[in-house]
Amino acid sequence: MEVSIFTRKMEMTPRLREYVERKVEKLDRYLPSIEEARVELKVENTRSADHSQVAQLTVR
């Protein structure tokens, strides 16, 4: 499975990249036919600081 990770308004650290890749690889247990996974991590301006970080996953 090919994993692509993109960030917006935040820094991609090696530790964060490893964490995301490890979590996405676990999807292979449930959906073995996944060829590609695209992860978008971003920080949005919201009124609530608790909901400002967003992770979006798209699989094919």
Backbone bond lengths (Angstrom), bond angles and torsions (degrees), N, CA, C in turn:
res aa  C-N    CA-C-N  psi(-1)  N-CA   C-N-CA  omega(-1)  CA-C   N-CA-C  phi
1 M - - - 1.441 - - 1.528 108.07 -
2 E 1.306 115.28 132.06 1.465 121.31 177.44 1.526 108.91 -91.84
3 V 1.324 117.06 126.35 1.460 122.32 -178.67 1.521 108.71 -113.12
4 S 1.342 116.31 123.27 1.464 122.49 176.14 1.518 107.81 -113.30
5 I 1.324 116.23 130.52 1.462 120.94 -178.57 1.521 108.72 -121.97
6 F 1.332 116.03 127.16 1.454 122.77 179.54 1.522 108.94 -124.24
7 T 1.316 116.36 145.98 1.462 120.43 177.58 1.521 109.87 -126.69
8 R 1.319 115.20 150.86 1.460 122.47 174.43 1.517 107.70 -134.36
9 K 1.312 115.52 126.36 1.462 122.99 177.51 1.528 112.99 63.19
10 M 1.312 117.57 27.30 1.459 121.05 175.81 1.522 109.20 -154.88
11 E 1.313 116.32 160.69 1.458 122.10 -178.03 1.529 110.35 -94.57
12 M 1.325 115.03 136.04 1.459 120.46 177.14 1.525 108.53 -91.80
13 T 1.306 116.30 110.05 1.460 120.68 177.69 1.528 109.04 -93.64
14 P 1.307 118.03 157.27 1.474 119.93 177.12 1.530 112.02 -58.55
15 R 1.311 116.74 -37.07 1.470 120.51 179.65 1.528 110.85 -65.38
16 L 1.335 117.16 -41.27 1.463 120.98 178.49 1.524 110.45 -65.97
17 R 1.329 117.35 -42.40 1.468 121.34 178.88 1.534 110.48 -60.47
18 E 1.316 117.66 -45.76 1.466 121.44 179.08 1.522 111.22 -61.63
19 Y 1.330 116.79 -41.42 1.461 121.56 -179.84 1.527 110.51 -62.22
20 V 1.325 116.86 -47.95 1.468 120.91 -178.95 1.522 110.23 -63.53
21 E 1.315 117.82 -45.87 1.468 120.63 -179.77 1.523 111.54 -61.11
22 R 1.319 116.81 -41.22 1.471 120.86 179.37 1.530 110.56 -62.74
23 K 1.321 117.46 -43.13 1.463 120.96 -179.40 1.525 111.81 -68.47
24 V 1.324 116.97 -41.59 1.464 120.41 -178.60 1.527 110.62 -67.47
25 E 1.313 117.99 -37.82 1.467 121.06 179.27 1.529 111.88 -60.46
26 K 1.314 118.15 -27.21 1.462 121.24 178.86 1.524 112.25 -66.88
27 L 1.337 117.65 -21.66 1.463 120.51 178.33 1.522 111.56 -63.95
28 D 1.304 117.13 -24.16 1.463 121.49 -178.77 1.526 111.97 -61.26
29 R 1.316 117.28 -24.77 1.473 121.16 176.90 1.529 111.41 -64.56
30 Y 1.322 115.90 -38.02 1.462 121.42 -174.12 1.524 112.73 -95.79
31 L 1.318 116.36 -31.24 1.459 121.58 -179.50 1.530 109.01 -131.16
32 P 1.323 118.14 79.55 1.467 120.39 -174.81 1.531 114.16 -67.35
33 S 1.315 118.31 -12.79 1.466 120.58 -178.00 1.530 113.37 -88.94
34 I 1.323 118.29 6.57 1.464 120.82 179.69 1.527 109.17 -67.78
35 E 1.324 115.84 126.06 1.458 120.86 177.56 1.521 111.74 -97.56
36 E 1.330 115.97 -35.08 1.459 120.20 -174.10 1.522 109.75 -143.33
37 A 1.314 116.29 140.84 1.461 122.08 175.44 1.521 107.91 -129.11
38 R 1.321 115.90 129.23 1.464 121.53 178.59 1.520 107.53 -116.47
39 V 1.329 116.27 123.98 1.458 122.26 -178.96 1.522 108.14 -115.66
40 E 1.325 115.87 128.28 1.461 120.98 176.43 1.521 108.10 -117.96
41 L 1.322 115.87 121.43 1.458 122.54 178.64 1.520 107.54 -111.05
42 K 1.331 116.88 130.78 1.461 118.79 -179.06 1.515 111.41 -151.16
43 V 1.308 113.81 161.89 1.459 122.05 176.09 1.520 106.65 -114.15
44 E 1.325 116.60 126.37 1.457 121.95 179.71 1.518 109.93 -112.57
45 N 1.308 115.24 150.94 1.459 120.46 175.82 1.526 108.86 -82.63
46 T 1.319 116.16 111.89 1.457 121.59 178.47 1.519 108.80 -131.33
47 R 1.292 115.89 166.37 1.462 119.90 177.98 1.524 111.37 -70.72
48 S 1.303 115.80 -31.05 1.462 120.91 -179.73 1.530 109.51 -99.08
49 A 1.303 117.01 121.50 1.466 120.73 179.00 1.530 111.58 -66.35
50 D 1.329 117.16 -23.51 1.468 120.99 -179.62 1.525 112.56 -68.40
51 H 1.324 117.56 -23.99 1.458 121.58 -175.15 1.524 112.45 -112.19
52 S 1.303 118.18 24.24 1.461 120.14 -175.48 1.531 113.01 -87.25
53 Q 1.317 118.86 -18.14 1.460 121.46 -179.81 1.521 109.61 -100.51
54 V 1.344 115.22 130.52 1.457 121.04 -174.73 1.524 109.28 -127.23
55 A 1.320 116.17 136.92 1.466 122.34 172.99 1.522 107.59 -122.71
56 Q 1.331 116.06 126.96 1.460 120.94 -179.95 1.523 108.14 -122.88
57 L 1.322 116.37 130.77 1.463 122.23 -178.22 1.518 109.29 -119.08
58 T 1.332 115.89 129.69 1.457 122.20 175.67 1.521 107.53 -123.07
59 V 1.334 117.14 126.84 1.469 121.16 179.69 1.517 109.94 -117.88
60 R 1.340 115.16 150.09 1.474 121.49 177.73 1.506 109.36 -133.94
